[in-house]
Amino acid sequence: MTRSFAELYVAEAYPAMSHPAADPAVNVAVARAVGLDVADPAGARILEIGCGTGHHILSLANRWPRSVCTGVDISARSISVAQNLARQAGLGNVRFCKCSILEFEPEGEFDVIIAHGVFSWV
């Protein structure tokens, strides 16, 4: 039996972790080093597509309380865990959306978009 991407993703456990290579501070430093004018992540609108249980974006929201962070994932279980962790940590600058990235309707633009896990699944 062939399973769809969504079925495989929801059925398989994706390890919860932060991803240093996807840290906006690192990427902003590189962008600025080559002469690009980019937003300071400490006050940026940050989107993570395929956020899983939120461990990566939650750490960013905690580090930068003036940022506005949004995590999107198709797994209801993962989004529920992420929302619970955000609530437990008292983070008011992060929200989560249970939907496909194809169905996500952002409210405005983002300064930083992170998609580290999406590339390994798609």
C-alpha positions in Angstrom: 0.0 0.0 0.0 1.3 3.4 -1.0 0.9 6.2 1.6 0.7 9.9 0.9 3.3 12.3 2.2 0.8 13.5 4.9 0.1 10.0 6.0 3.8 9.1 6.3 4.7 12.3 8.1 1.9 12.0 10.6 2.7 8.3 11.2 6.5 8.8 11.7 8.1 10.5 14.7 10.2 13.4 13.6 12.9 14.1 16.3 12.2 17.3 18.2 15.3 19.5 18.1 16.6 22.9 17.4 18.6 23.3 14.2 21.7 25.6 14.5 22.1 25.9 10.7 18.6 27.3 10.5 19.2 29.9 13.2 18.1 33.3 11.8 21.0 35.0 13.7 23.5 32.9 11.8 21.8 33.5 8.4 21.4 37.2 9.0 25.1 37.5 9.9 26.0 35.7 6.6 23.6 37.8 4.6 25.0 41.0 6.1 28.6 39.9 5.5 27.8 39.7 1.7 26.1 43.1 1.8 22.4 42.3 2.1 20.2 44.5 4.1 18.1 42.1 6.3 15.9 42.5 9.3 17.2 42.0 12.8 15.7 38.7 14.0 15.3 40.1 17.5 12.2 42.0 16.3 11.4 40.1 13.1 8.3 38.2 11.9 9.6 34.6 11.7 7.8 31.7 10.0 8.8 28.1 10.3 7.1 25.7 7.9 7.1 22.1 9.0 7.7 23.2 12.6 6.8 19.8 14.1 6.4 20.1 17.9 7.9 23.6 17.8 11.2 23.0 19.5 13.1 25.2 17.0 10.7 28.1 16.8 10.0 28.0 20.5 13.6 28.6 21.3 13.6 31.5 18.9 10.5 33.0 20.5 12.0 32.6 23.9 15.3 34.3 22.8 13.6 37.2 21.0 10.5 38.2 22.9 9.9 41.2 20.5 9.8 38.9 17.5 6.5 37.4 16.2 6.9 33.7 15.5 4.6 31.4 13.6 4.9 27.7 13.2 3.0 25.7 10.5 2.7 21.9 10.4 0.2 19.3 9.1 0.3 17.1 12.2 -2.4 17.9 14.6 -0.5 16.0 17.3 2.7 18.0 16.7 0.8 21.3 16.8 -1.0 20.4 20.0 2.4 19.6 21.6 3.9 22.9 20.3 0.9 24.9 21.6 1.1 23.2 25.0 4.9 23.9 25.3 4.4 27.5 24.3 1.7 27.9 27.0 3.8 26.2 29.6 6.7 28.5 28.8 4.5 31.6 28.9 5.5 32.6 25.3 3.0 35.1 23.9 4.9 35.8 20.8 4.4 32.5 19.0 1.4 30.9 17.4 0.9 27.6 15.6 -1.3 26.7 12.6 -2.3 23.1 11.8 -2.4 23.1 8.0 -0.5 22.2 4.9 2.0 24.9 3.7 -0.1 24.9 0.5 -3.1 25.9 2.5 -1.4 28.4 4.9 -2.8 31.9 4.6 -0.3 34.3 6.3 -1.4 37.5 7.9 1.2 39.8 6.3 4.8 39.2 5.3 7.7 37.5 7.1 11.2 38.7 7.5 12.6 35.2 8.0 11.2 31.9 6.7 12.7 28.6 8.0 12.1 25.3 6.2 14.8 22.9 7.5 12.6 19.8 8.0 10.4 20.3 5.0 13.3 19.6 2.6 14.0 16.2 4.1 10.4 15.2 3.7 9.4 16.6 0.4 
